[in-house]
């Protein structure tokens, strides 16, 4: 939220309770674009959108820190987020920069383990959050819809694992070539 001078102000919890119809429509489009929700009908997406908690962050603010409990899935509605992993020497290694429509934190929906990296708002950012307990309750109430969502989560995880394998192989080949020079 901005004040009359254009400065970002943390809004009260009450300002995030109601979405305008346009925001709701945009949110449902964002959900449809995420693999874990793409198999759901418009009616199902409307039900899932009721699980959303909206949050605002100012540039430089931590959304979560490495080691925090994994509480949910985050969808960027506006702004940019960096994902950083910190070494034992507290050196921050940039893993990704994410933009509007991107999502992160999906592993928490499966295992609820501690965060493996930190998420930091690079710019003033609006995030939609689906907390694990809310999604678990949704899956219990609607098991067929839940299976579709969990299949989508598995697709994301397998894609990222395969990409990581390719990246690892590429790094190994570069190292091999550098040693041979």
C-alpha positions as CSV (number, residue, x, y, z in Angstrom):
1,X,0.0,0.0,0.0
2,X,1.3,3.5,-0.8
3,X,0.7,6.7,1.2
4,X,0.0,10.0,-0.6
5,X,3.8,10.6,-1.0
6,X,4.2,7.3,-2.9
7,X,6.0,5.6,0.0
8,X,5.3,1.9,0.7
9,X,3.4,1.4,3.9
10,X,2.7,-1.9,5.5
11,X,-1.0,-2.3,5.4
12,X,-3.1,-3.6,8.2
13,X,-4.3,-7.2,8.0
14,X,-7.8,-5.9,7.3
15,X,-6.9,-4.4,4.0
16,X,-5.9,-7.8,2.6
17,X,-9.1,-9.6,3.4
18,X,-11.2,-8.7,0.4
19,X,-10.1,-8.9,-3.3
20,X,-11.7,-6.8,-5.9
21,X,-13.2,-8.8,-8.8
22,X,-10.3,-7.9,-11.1
23,X,-7.7,-9.0,-8.5
24,X,-9.6,-12.3,-8.1
25,X,-9.7,-12.9,-11.8
26,X,-6.0,-12.1,-12.1
27,X,-5.3,-14.4,-9.2
28,X,-7.2,-17.3,-10.8
29,X,-5.3,-16.7,-14.1
30,X,-2.0,-16.8,-12.1
31,X,-3.1,-20.1,-10.4
32,X,-4.1,-21.6,-13.8
33,X,-0.6,-20.9,-15.1
34,X,1.1,-22.8,-12.3
35,X,1.5,-26.5,-13.1
36,X,0.0,-27.8,-9.9
37,X,-3.3,-26.0,-10.6
38,X,-3.5,-26.3,-14.4
39,X,-5.7,-29.4,-14.3
40,X,-8.3,-27.7,-12.1
41,X,-11.6,-26.3,-13.5
42,X,-12.5,-22.6,-13.1
43,X,-14.8,-23.6,-10.2
44,X,-12.0,-25.5,-8.5
45,X,-9.6,-22.5,-9.0
46,X,-12.2,-20.3,-7.3
47,X,-12.2,-22.7,-4.3
48,X,-8.4,-22.7,-4.2
49,X,-8.3,-18.9,-4.5
50,X,-10.1,-18.7,-1.1
51,X,-7.0,-20.3,0.5
52,X,-4.9,-17.3,-0.6
53,X,-3.4,-15.0,1.9
54,X,-2.0,-11.7,0.5
55,X,1.2,-10.2,1.8
56,X,3.2,-7.1,0.8
57,X,6.9,-6.7,1.3
58,X,9.2,-3.7,0.8
59,X,12.4,-4.0,-1.2
60,X,15.1,-5.8,0.8
61,X,12.6,-7.4,3.2
62,X,13.0,-11.1,3.8
63,X,9.9,-13.2,2.9
64,X,11.5,-16.1,4.7
65,X,15.0,-17.0,5.7
66,X,17.1,-20.1,5.1
67,X,16.3,-22.5,8.0
68,X,12.8,-21.1,8.7
69,X,10.0,-23.7,8.8
70,X,8.5,-24.4,5.3
71,X,5.0,-23.1,5.7
72,X,3.6,-22.7,2.2
73,X,3.7,-21.8,-1.5
74,X,4.4,-18.2,-2.6
75,X,3.1,-16.7,-5.9
76,X,4.5,-13.4,-7.0
77,X,1.6,-11.1,-7.9
78,X,3.8,-8.0,-8.5
79,X,7.5,-7.2,-8.0
80,X,10.7,-9.3,-8.0
81,X,12.1,-11.8,-5.5
82,X,15.6,-13.2,-5.2
83,X,16.3,-16.6,-3.8
84,X,19.7,-16.9,-2.1
85,X,21.5,-19.7,-0.3
86,X,23.9,-18.7,2.4
87,X,27.2,-20.6,2.9
88,X,28.7,-21.4,6.3
89,X,30.7,-18.2,5.9
90,X,27.4,-16.3,5.4
91,X,28.2,-15.7,1.7
92,X,24.9,-15.2,-0.2
93,X,24.8,-17.2,-3.4
94,X,22.1,-16.0,-5.9
95,X,20.1,-19.0,-7.0
96,X,17.3,-17.3,-8.9
97,X,15.5,-14.0,-9.5
98,X,11.8,-14.4,-9.9
99,X,9.1,-12.1,-11.3
100,X,5.4,-11.6,-11.5
101,X,3.6,-15.0,-12.0
102,X,6.6,-17.0,-10.7
103,X,6.2,-19.2,-7.6
104,X,8.4,-20.7,-5.0
105,X,8.3,-22.7,-1.8
106,X,6.3,-25.6,-3.3
107,X,8.4,-28.2,-1.5
108,X,6.9,-27.1,1.8
109,X,3.5,-28.3,0.5
110,X,5.0,-31.8,0.5
111,X,7.5,-32.1,3.4
112,X,7.1,-29.0,5.6
113,X,10.9,-29.1,6.1
114,X,13.1,-26.1,6.9
115,X,13.7,-23.6,4.0
116,X,16.8,-24.5,2.1
117,X,17.4,-20.9,1.0
118,X,16.2,-17.4,1.7
119,X,13.6,-15.4,-0.3
120,X,14.1,-11.6,-0.4
121,X,12.0,-9.0,-2.0
122,X,14.2,-7.3,-4.6
123,X,11.6,-4.6,-5.2
124,X,8.4,-3.7,-3.4
125,X,6.5,-7.0,-3.9
126,X,3.0,-8.4,-3.5
127,X,2.8,-12.1,-2.8
128,X,-0.1,-14.6,-2.6
129,X,0.5,-17.4,-0.1
130,X,-1.1,-20.7,0.2
131,X,-0.2,-22.2,3.6
132,X,0.3,-25.9,3.9
133,X,-2.4,-26.5,6.6
134,X,-5.0,-24.8,4.4
135,X,-4.0,-26.8,1.4
136,X,-4.0,-30.1,3.5
137,X,-7.5,-29.3,4.6
138,X,-8.6,-28.6,1.1
139,X,-7.1,-31.9,-0.1
140,X,-8.9,-33.8,2.7
141,X,-12.2,-32.1,1.8
142,X,-11.7,-32.6,-2.0
143,X,-9.5,-35.6,-2.5
144,X,-9.9,-35.8,-6.3
145,X,-8.9,-32.2,-6.7
146,X,-6.1,-32.9,-4.3
147,X,-4.7,-35.7,-6.4
148,X,-4.6,-33.3,-9.4
149,X,-2.7,-30.7,-7.3
150,X,-0.2,-33.2,-5.9
151,X,0.4,-34.6,-9.4
152,X,1.2,-31.0,-10.5
153,X,3.6,-30.6,-7.5
154,X,5.4,-33.8,-8.6
155,X,5.7,-32.5,-12.1
156,X,7.4,-29.4,-10.8
157,X,9.8,-31.3,-8.6
158,X,10.7,-33.8,-11.4
159,X,11.3,-31.0,-13.9
160,X,13.5,-29.1,-11.4
161,X,15.4,-32.3,-10.5
162,X,16.1,-33.1,-14.2
163,X,17.2,-29.5,-14.8
164,X,19.5,-29.7,-11.8
165,X,21.0,-33.0,-13.2
166,X,21.6,-31.3,-16.6
167,X,23.2,-28.3,-14.8
168,X,25.4,-30.6,-12.7
169,X,26.5,-32.5,-15.8
170,X,27.3,-29.2,-17.6
171,X,29.4,-28.0,-14.7
172,X,31.3,-31.3,-14.6
173,X,32.0,-31.1,-18.3
174,X,33.3,-27.5,-17.9
175,X,35.5,-28.6,-15.1
176,X,36.8,-31.5,-17.2
177,X,37.5,-29.2,-20.1
178,X,39.3,-26.6,-17.9
179,X,41.6,-29.3,-16.4
180,X,42.4,-30.5,-19.9
181,X,43.5,-27.0,-21.1
